[in-house]
């Protein structure tokens, strides 16, 4: 199970970094979201990965660490989920405002220059007329 979790974290980090390096704002937002998911999985896996063990004490089991999961990483991940959701909402609002002000979805605010198609404008009209 540790290999699967480590592989999932690695794939999320790789995809997140790739998307962060793109020129479009939406790609950067997705990259930040994937990195926050990877961070949540890393925090969650920092506690022991156990299946079927409760994180809180119960009367049916002895109060020893081998009978319980660590509750601290679970509480940290719940907090991180709320923070990452709020961060994503703020970044989306800033990106929408940036798009409205600059009329561009690029991170730096500049669209790449496009070459006109051969033979004039796409609708067949001449630019000088």
Secondary structure per residue as TSV (DSSP state, phi and psi in degrees):
chain	resnum	aa	ss	phi	psi
A	1	X	-	360.0	-31.3
A	2	X	H	-65.5	-38.1
A	3	X	H	-65.4	-41.1
A	4	X	H	-64.5	-41.2
A	5	X	H	-67.1	-42.7
A	6	X	H	-65.2	-38.0
A	7	X	H	-66.1	-42.0
A	8	X	H	-63.6	-41.8
A	9	X	H	-64.0	-42.7
A	10	X	H	-63.0	-42.9
A	11	X	H	-65.5	-42.3
A	12	X	H	-64.2	-40.6
A	13	X	H	-66.5	-43.6
A	14	X	H	-63.0	-45.3
A	15	X	H	-66.4	-37.9
A	16	X	H	-65.4	-43.3
A	17	X	H	-66.6	-40.3
A	18	X	H	-59.3	-45.9
A	19	X	H	-69.9	-31.2
A	20	X	H	-65.6	-27.8
A	21	X	T	-87.4	2.3
A	22	X	S	-79.3	165.5
A	23	X	S	-91.8	-10.2
A	24	X	B	-95.3	146.3
A	25	X	H	-66.3	-40.9
A	26	X	H	-62.3	-38.6
A	27	X	H	-64.4	-38.9
A	28	X	H	-65.6	-40.1
A	29	X	H	-63.8	-43.7
A	30	X	H	-63.0	-38.9
A	31	X	H	-62.8	-42.9
A	32	X	H	-63.3	-38.4
A	33	X	H	-65.4	-43.2
A	34	X	H	-65.0	-37.5
A	35	X	H	-66.1	-35.1
A	36	X	H	-69.6	-35.9
A	37	X	H	-63.5	-42.5
A	38	X	H	-63.2	-39.6
A	39	X	H	-65.2	-40.3
A	40	X	H	-62.2	-42.8
A	41	X	H	-65.2	-37.0
A	42	X	H	-65.9	-42.9
A	43	X	H	-63.8	-43.2
A	44	X	H	-64.3	-38.2
A	45	X	H	-80.0	-8.7
A	46	X	H	-67.9	-29.1
A	47	X	S	-78.6	166.4
A	48	X	-	-64.7	133.3
A	49	X	-	-83.4	101.6
A	50	X	-	-126.9	151.0
A	51	X	S	-113.3	132.8
A	52	X	S	79.4	14.5
A	53	X	-	-111.5	132.9
A	54	X	-	-75.1	152.1
A	55	X	S	-86.2	-7.9
A	56	X	S	-120.4	157.1
A	57	X	-	-69.2	140.1
A	58	X	-	-127.2	156.7
A	59	X	T	-73.2	-22.4
A	60	X	T	-75.8	-22.8
A	61	X	S	-117.4	154.8
A	62	X	-	-69.3	153.1
A	63	X	S	-86.3	57.8
A	64	X	S	-117.6	153.5
A	65	X	G	-62.2	-25.3
A	66	X	G	-73.7	-12.7
A	67	X	G	-95.6	-4.5
A	68	X	S	-134.3	154.3
A	69	X	-	-88.2	158.4
A	70	X	-	-77.6	119.8
A	71	X	H	-80.1	-18.4
A	72	X	H	-63.9	-47.8
A	73	X	H	-60.7	-33.5
A	74	X	H	-66.8	-40.5
A	75	X	H	-68.0	-38.9
A	76	X	H	-65.0	-38.6
A	77	X	H	-68.0	-39.5
A	78	X	H	-61.0	-41.2
A	79	X	H	-66.1	-41.7
A	80	X	H	-66.1	-33.8
A	81	X	H	-63.7	-43.5
A	82	X	H	-65.6	-43.5
A	83	X	H	-65.1	-42.7
A	84	X	H	-68.5	-33.5
A	85	X	H	-65.0	-43.8
A	86	X	H	-65.1	-40.5
A	87	X	H	-63.9	-41.6
A	88	X	H	-64.4	-40.6
A	89	X	H	-63.3	-41.7
A	90	X	H	-65.4	-42.9
A	91	X	H	-65.9	-37.5
A	92	X	H	-64.8	-41.9
A	93	X	H	-65.0	-42.6
A	94	X	H	-64.6	-39.9
A	95	X	H	-66.0	-39.8
A	96	X	H	-64.9	-39.7
A	97	X	H	-67.0	-40.3
A	98	X	H	-61.9	-42.5
A	99	X	H	-65.5	-38.4
A	100	X	H	-68.6	-37.2
A	101	X	H	-77.3	-43.2
A	102	X	H	-100.0	-9.6
A	103	X	S	56.2	37.4
A	104	X	-	-146.6	146.1
A	105	X	-	-100.8	2.3
A	106	X	B	-77.1	149.4
A	107	X	T	-63.5	-39.4
A	108	X	T	-86.9	-4.8
A	109	X	S	87.0	3.1
A	110	X	-	-117.8	130.1
A	111	X	-	-79.5	144.7
A	112	X	-	-68.5	148.5
A	113	X	-	-70.3	136.6
A	114	X	-	-110.0	137.5
A	115	X	-	-80.9	139.5
A	116	X	-	-67.3	148.1
A	117	X	-	-66.2	152.2
A	118	X	T	-63.4	137.0
A	119	X	T	95.4	11.5
A	120	X	S	103.6	-156.5
A	121	X	S	-73.5	156.7
A	122	X	T	-61.4	-26.4
A	123	X	T	-87.5	2.9
A	124	X	S	91.9	-4.2
A	125	X	-	-85.4	153.6
A	126	X	-	-84.6	142.3
A	127	X	T	-69.1	-26.8
A	128	X	T	-83.5	-11.9
A	129	X	-	-86.7	360.0
